[in-house]
Amino acid sequence: MIRRFEMAIAIDTHRSFQRAARALGVSQPALTRALQTLEGEFGAQLFERSKGECEPTAFGHVVLAHARRVVAEVAEARREIGLLQGLGAGELKIGVGPAAPQQWIGGAIGDLSAANPNLRVHNVELPVGEHPGALMAGKIDIAVGEAGDLAAYPDLVVARLPQRPGAFFCRKGHPLSGRAQLELNDIAAFPLAGGKLMRRLGIHLPDGSPMGAMSADGQFFEPAITCPIFTTIREIVRRSDVIGIRARALVNTPENRGELVVLPFAAPWLHTEYVIMWRRDRMPHPALKAFCDAVRRNEALAMDDTRAIQVVAA
């Protein structure tokens, strides 16, 4: 029945027998027969068939809700058995947010792989704020990124990394780069480039200014130029009057010397808030502790401001 549940879920996901069969790698007649068998077992029609998309019936919605839970539980049971057999040590799924972690997560994965050469690692990049949901859905084993509001996720273990100063930065020769001190309104007169910012930061930025605006749901601040990739942001900033935002230590690096200028602005809210997260109610992966140790070690190295160039006004 598990396989038939998976087929019904695929039909609901794709709303087409043809697309669902293609996604599952089975023939359409085989998919139709599996659904007919499932409908016979429940004594009810689960989908409305038509030439267009197929829609679940009221009975179908009930069965699909239970089917998803059963399939998820079976997958979790297989994972735990694999861990007990030592098979699960071969694969670790890491959810990583955009922005800063990508600049030091590579070192952590490299250290982990050096110590565990047979370990397969899946580095899953997730949008800001989606780490908790992905963990609870079992899509990843561990996550590194901005915490956000975790009140709705009591089953998550949260290991907080040190808060690091953040900074706005611009190109050398920018109209703001020669100022000794700046107010936020001075910076807000220019477009901001970066990934979506968590609400804790966004509420301090002028909504609707050239910098950007809060999202419709009020959970994020969306910069005027939305881009999570630092190398791209760096080029945007280097070639224009656009402002960037980043952990100060990741801007104050030797390779940015003469290219980027950290603006003289500080505020108690302008800091990183990265965490490592995993599920409390899930059997821990054998590589969990080693990965956490590697993350802490590489984060500390990347965020060490003592090796950085100084804030300059050029």
N, C-alpha and C positions, 0 to 999 in steps of 0.2 A: 504493500500500500504506500510505502514511503516514495517509491518511484512515481506512482500515480499522483501522489500529492505534488511532487516536484513538477510534473507535467501540467497539472491544473494551475499551479502558481505561474508557470511560464506562459500559459494561455492568457491568464489575467494580466500579466506584465506586458505582453506584446499585443494583446487584444486581437490576435490573428493566429489561426491554426498554422498557416504557412510560415509566419515569422517565428512562432514558438518552436515549430519542428526544426527549423533551420538553426535556431539558437541551441537547441538540445542535441542536435546531430542525429535526429531520428526521422523516419519518413512520416509524412502527414497522415497516411492511413493508420500507422502504428499509434500516433498520437490520438487520433479519433477513437480507435478501439480502446485505448487506456482510459479516455474520458468516459466512454460508454460503460465500461466496467465499473468505474468509480460511481457513476450516477446510479448504476444498478445496485451497488452496495449500500448507497444511502437512500435509494428509492425516490430520487428527486432529480429534476433537471437542474444542472448547475450553471449552464450558460445559454443565453439566447443566441442562436445561430442566425446569421444573415450574410448577405453578400459583402457587407462592409465589415466593421469591427464587431467582434463578439463581446457581449457584456454579461457579467455575472448576474444570475437571478438572485432573488432574496435568499433562496436556499444556498446558492453559490457563495454569497458573501459570508454566510455562517460557516460553511465548510472551509473556505479559504482562510478565514481567521484562525481556525484550529489547525489547519494544514501548515501554516507558516510557523506556528509555535512548535508543532511536532517535528518539522524538518529542522528547525533551529536546535531543538533539544537533542535530536539524533546526531547532528553535526558536532555539538558540544561533547556528547558522549564519546564519539569517535576521537575527538581531539584529546580528551582526558585519557582514554585507553592508550593512545599513541604516546602521550607523555610518560605514562607508567611503564610502557614497553621500551622507552628510550627513543622512539621513532620521532616524536615531536620536537626533539632537540635539533632536528635538521632544518627547521623552518621557524623564523621569527618575523612577525608582521608588525612593523613600526609605523605609527601614524605621526607624521611630522607636519607642523604648521608652516606656512610661508614665512618670509622675513627671516629674522635672526637665526633661528635654530639651524636652518639649512647651511649656515656658514661654519658651524662647528659640529653638526651631527655627522658629517662625513668622517671626521677624525674618530668619533666614538664608534661608528660602524667598522672603521678600519681596524681599530684596536681589538674590537670584539672578534672580527674575522681572523685576525692574526693569531689569536688565542684559540679560536675554534674554526679551523680551516674547512670543516665539512658543513658548517652552518649556512643555510640559505636564508638570506635576509631580503624581505620585501619592504622597501622604503616607500610608504604610501603618503603622498602629499595631500593634505586635507585643507579645505578652506578654513578661515578663521572661525572658531566657535563650534566646529563640527567634531572635534575630538571626543568629547564625552559620549555623544550619540553613537559614534562608530565603535567605541569600546563596548558599550552596553549591547550593541547589536552583534558583537562577536566578530566584527570585520577586521579588527586589529588586536594584537596582544598587549601593546603598550603605546602610549602617546607622549609626545613632547611638544609643548607649545604654550600659548597663552591660556590661562585657566578660565577666565570669564566667570560667569555665575554658575556655581556648581551645586546650588541649594537643591536642585531637582535630582541630583545624582548621589544619594547617600552611600551607594555601594562602590564608589570609586575611592581608591587610595590615592592621595595626592602628596607627592614629595616636592616641596617648593625649592627652587633654585634661588640663589641670592638675587636680590633686586639690584639692577645696574642702572646708572644714570643714562637717560636718553638725551638726544640732542637734535636740533634742527641744523641742517647744513646747506651750503650753497656753493657755487663755483667761485673760484678766485676772480676778483674783479666785479663781483655782483654788487649792486647798489647798497646792499646791507653789510658787505664784508669789511668795510672800513670803520664801522661803528664800534665804540667801546662798550656800549650796553644797549640792549634792545628790550622793548616791551612786546607782548604777544601781538598786539594790534599792528606793530611794525611788520612782523613776519606774516601776519594774516593778509597783508596787502598783495601777496604773491600766491600763485597756484602751488599746491602741495602735490608731490608725487609719492606714492607708496601703496602698500596693501591696505585693505580695510582695517581700520583701527577699532579696538574694543571700546565699548561704551565708556569705560573708566577713563579713557583718554579723550574720547570724542566729546564728552560733555564740557570739556574745558576749551574746546576750539570754537571760534565764532561760526555758528551755523549759517550757511548760505553766503559765506564770504568767498573771495577768490580761492581760498584753501580747499573748499569742498562743502559738504553738507551731511547731516545725519541721515541715515537710511530711513525709509518709510516706517519701519517698525521700531525705530529709535534704539536699536541694539548696536549699531556700528556707525562710525564716521567714514564716509566714502570720499577719499581725496579727489581733487579735480582731475588728476591723472592717476587712475587706479592701476597699479602694477606691483606685484609682490616680489619681483626678481631684482635683487640689488644691483647686479651688473647693468641691467637695463636702466634702472633709476639713476645710477651713477652717470650714464651717458646723457640722459635727459637733463639732469642738473648741470652737467659740465658744459652743455651746449645752449643753455637758456637761462632765464631768470627764475626758473622753477625751484622751489625749496624741497628738500628731502627730510625725512625723519628716520632715525635709526638709533640703536644703542651707541652711545658715544664712542666706546672702545672700538666698534666696528667701522667707524668713520675715521677715527684717529689712528690710522695705520700708515706705515712707511710708504706703501704703494699709492696712497692717496695724497702724499706730500706734494704740494704745489698745484693740486687739482681741486681738492675740496676744502672748504673752510667751515669749521664748526662755529655756529653763531653764538654770540655771548648772551645766552638766555638760559635761565635755570628756573625750575619750578618743582615743588615737592611731588607733584603728580606725574612728572615727566621721567618715568623709569620703566624698566622691563619688569615683567611679572610671569616668568616662565616656570613651568612645573613639569614633572614626570608623573604620568597617571596610569593606573591599571585597575582592573576590577578586583574587589575584595572577595567576591563570591565565585571566583573562577580559579581553577587550579593554576598556580603560577608556572610560567615557562622556566625551564632549567637555566636559561641564559638571562633571566630577568635581573638578578643582582649584578652580574658582570656588566650588563649593558648600562644599568643605572650608575655604576661606578665609573664607567667609561664616559658617560654623559657629563657627570660632575667634573671629571678631570679635564675634559676637552672644553667645556664651557668656561671653567676657570682660566684656562690658558688663553682662550680667545678673548675673554672679557677683561684681561689684565691691563688696566689703564697705565700701569707704570712703564710699559714698553711703547706707549703711544706718543705721537707728536702732540704738542700743546695746542690749546685753543688759540687761533691766530686771528688777527684782524689785518687783512691784506688788501 
